Amino acid sequence: MLATGNSACQAATLLKENGASMIQFICVVACATGVEQLNSQHPDIGIVTAAIDPELNELGYIVPGLGDAGDRYFGTA
């Protein structure tokens, strides 16, 4: 998922610092906010996603999105 874009931007920065030159971000669902953030900090990185949802909620989750993937996977609340 690409929600705020902060983690994706940090990961891209680390990859580039370690020599990566051809990076593509692939996810199932994104939010317009995250797409804009990644494009603004790393315009050379392509984004491939199945869906772009319109917004984030107050917790930074994609709405409607998929819910918290970690909570779903580990059965936590």
PyRosetta script that sets phi, psi and omega in degrees:
from pyrosetta import init, pose_from_sequence

init()
pose = pose_from_sequence("MLATGNSACQAATLLKENGASMIQFICVVACATGVEQLNSQHPDIGIVTAAIDPELNELGYIVPGLGDAGDRYFGTA")
pose.set_psi(1, 147.1)
pose.set_omega(1, 176.3)
pose.set_phi(2, -121.5)
pose.set_psi(2, 96.5)
pose.set_omega(2, -175.7)
pose.set_phi(3, -95.8)
pose.set_psi(3, -88.6)
pose.set_omega(3, -179.7)
pose.set_phi(4, -77.1)
pose.set_psi(4, -26.4)
pose.set_omega(4, -177.2)
pose.set_phi(5, 92.2)
pose.set_psi(5, -8.9)
pose.set_omega(5, -176.4)
pose.set_phi(6, -63.5)
pose.set_psi(6, -47.0)
pose.set_omega(6, -180.0)
pose.set_phi(7, -65.8)
pose.set_psi(7, -40.6)
pose.set_omega(7, 179.2)
pose.set_phi(8, -63.0)
pose.set_psi(8, -41.2)
pose.set_omega(8, 178.9)
pose.set_phi(9, -65.1)
pose.set_psi(9, -42.2)
pose.set_omega(9, 179.2)
pose.set_phi(10, -64.5)
pose.set_psi(10, -42.9)
pose.set_omega(10, 178.7)
pose.set_phi(11, -62.6)
pose.set_psi(11, -43.0)
pose.set_omega(11, 179.4)
pose.set_phi(12, -62.8)
pose.set_psi(12, -41.3)
pose.set_omega(12, 178.4)
pose.set_phi(13, -61.4)
pose.set_psi(13, -45.8)
pose.set_omega(13, 179.2)
pose.set_phi(14, -62.9)
pose.set_psi(14, -42.4)
pose.set_omega(14, 178.4)
pose.set_phi(15, -61.0)
pose.set_psi(15, -45.0)
pose.set_omega(15, -180.0)
pose.set_phi(16, -65.0)
pose.set_psi(16, -39.9)
pose.set_omega(16, 177.9)
pose.set_phi(17, -62.9)
pose.set_psi(17, -23.4)
pose.set_omega(17, -179.8)
pose.set_phi(18, -103.1)
pose.set_psi(18, 17.7)
pose.set_omega(18, 169.5)
pose.set_phi(19, 101.2)
pose.set_psi(19, -3.2)
pose.set_omega(19, 178.7)
pose.set_phi(20, -68.1)
pose.set_psi(20, 136.3)
pose.set_omega(20, -179.3)
pose.set_phi(21, -123.8)
pose.set_psi(21, -20.8)
pose.set_omega(21, 178.3)
pose.set_phi(22, -120.7)
pose.set_psi(22, 100.6)
pose.set_omega(22, -175.2)
pose.set_phi(23, -120.2)
pose.set_psi(23, 138.6)
pose.set_omega(23, 173.9)
pose.set_phi(24, -132.0)
pose.set_psi(24, 133.9)
pose.set_omega(24, 179.2)
pose.set_phi(25, -98.1)
pose.set_psi(25, 121.3)
pose.set_omega(25, -178.3)
pose.set_phi(26, -120.7)
pose.set_psi(26, 129.2)
pose.set_omega(26, 179.5)
pose.set_phi(27, -148.1)
pose.set_psi(27, 168.7)
pose.set_omega(27, 179.0)
pose.set_phi(28, -84.0)
pose.set_psi(28, -45.6)
pose.set_omega(28, -178.7)
pose.set_phi(29, -138.0)
pose.set_psi(29, 143.4)
pose.set_omega(29, 179.5)
pose.set_phi(30, -132.2)
pose.set_psi(30, 166.8)
pose.set_omega(30, 174.2)
pose.set_phi(31, -118.6)
pose.set_psi(31, 147.3)
pose.set_omega(31, -179.4)
pose.set_phi(32, -53.6)
pose.set_psi(32, -36.8)
pose.set_omega(32, 179.3)
pose.set_phi(33, -59.9)
pose.set_psi(33, -46.4)
pose.set_omega(33, -179.5)
pose.set_phi(34, -66.8)
pose.set_psi(34, -39.7)
pose.set_omega(34, 178.0)
pose.set_phi(35, -61.8)
pose.set_psi(35, -45.4)
pose.set_omega(35, 179.2)
pose.set_phi(36, -62.9)
pose.set_psi(36, -41.7)
pose.set_omega(36, -179.5)
pose.set_phi(37, -63.6)
pose.set_psi(37, -49.2)
pose.set_omega(37, -179.1)
pose.set_phi(38, -64.4)
pose.set_psi(38, -42.4)
pose.set_omega(38, 178.4)
pose.set_phi(39, -63.3)
pose.set_psi(39, -35.7)
pose.set_omega(39, -177.9)
pose.set_phi(40, -72.7)
pose.set_psi(40, -37.2)
pose.set_omega(40, -178.1)
pose.set_phi(41, -88.5)
pose.set_psi(41, -27.9)
pose.set_omega(41, -177.2)
pose.set_phi(42, -139.5)
pose.set_psi(42, 70.6)
pose.set_omega(42, -176.4)
pose.set_phi(43, -64.2)
pose.set_psi(43, -13.6)
pose.set_omega(43, -179.9)
pose.set_phi(44, -85.2)
pose.set_psi(44, -4.4)
pose.set_omega(44, -178.3)
pose.set_phi(45, -98.6)
pose.set_psi(45, 123.3)
pose.set_omega(45, 176.5)
pose.set_phi(46, -77.6)
pose.set_psi(46, 149.6)
pose.set_omega(46, 178.7)
pose.set_phi(47, -120.1)
pose.set_psi(47, 127.2)
pose.set_omega(47, 175.8)
pose.set_phi(48, -118.5)
pose.set_psi(48, 122.3)
pose.set_omega(48, -179.0)
pose.set_phi(49, -144.4)
pose.set_psi(49, 153.7)
pose.set_omega(49, 178.2)
pose.set_phi(50, -80.9)
pose.set_psi(50, -28.9)
pose.set_omega(50, -176.6)
pose.set_phi(51, -153.2)
pose.set_psi(51, 149.3)
pose.set_omega(51, 173.2)
pose.set_phi(52, -121.5)
pose.set_psi(52, 112.4)
pose.set_omega(52, 177.6)
pose.set_phi(53, -87.1)
pose.set_psi(53, 157.0)
pose.set_omega(53, -167.3)
pose.set_phi(54, -76.0)
pose.set_psi(54, -27.4)
pose.set_omega(54, -170.3)
pose.set_phi(55, -155.6)
pose.set_psi(55, 171.4)
pose.set_omega(55, 173.4)
pose.set_phi(56, -109.8)
pose.set_psi(56, 150.5)
pose.set_omega(56, 173.8)
pose.set_phi(57, -88.7)
pose.set_psi(57, -174.4)
pose.set_omega(57, -176.6)
pose.set_phi(58, -64.5)
pose.set_psi(58, -16.9)
pose.set_omega(58, 177.7)
pose.set_phi(59, -95.3)
pose.set_psi(59, -0.4)
pose.set_omega(59, -179.0)
pose.set_phi(60, 83.8)
pose.set_psi(60, 17.0)
pose.set_omega(60, 177.3)
pose.set_phi(61, -90.5)
pose.set_psi(61, 145.8)
pose.set_omega(61, 177.4)
pose.set_phi(62, -68.1)
pose.set_psi(62, 134.8)
pose.set_omega(62, 179.3)
pose.set_phi(63, -118.1)
pose.set_psi(63, 125.7)
pose.set_omega(63, -0.3)
pose.set_phi(64, -74.4)
pose.set_psi(64, -30.3)
pose.set_omega(64, 172.3)
pose.set_phi(65, 60.7)
pose.set_psi(65, -160.1)
pose.set_omega(65, -177.5)
pose.set_phi(66, -114.0)
pose.set_psi(66, 1.8)
pose.set_omega(66, -171.3)
pose.set_phi(67, 82.3)
pose.set_psi(67, -174.5)
pose.set_omega(67, 179.9)
pose.set_phi(68, -79.4)
pose.set_psi(68, 113.1)
pose.set_omega(68, -176.5)
pose.set_phi(69, -60.5)
pose.set_psi(69, -38.6)
pose.set_omega(69, 178.8)
pose.set_phi(70, -64.3)
pose.set_psi(70, -43.7)
pose.set_omega(70, 177.3)
pose.set_phi(71, -61.4)
pose.set_psi(71, -41.8)
pose.set_omega(71, 179.5)
pose.set_phi(72, -64.8)
pose.set_psi(72, -43.9)
pose.set_omega(72, -176.1)
pose.set_phi(73, -68.8)
pose.set_psi(73, -45.3)
pose.set_omega(73, -174.6)
pose.set_phi(74, -96.9)
pose.set_psi(74, -1.8)
pose.set_omega(74, 177.5)
pose.set_phi(75, 69.3)
pose.set_psi(75, 30.1)
pose.set_omega(75, 179.1)
pose.set_phi(76, -101.2)
pose.set_psi(76, 167.7)
pose.set_omega(76, -179.6)
pose.set_phi(77, -104.6)
pose.dump_pdb("model.pdb")
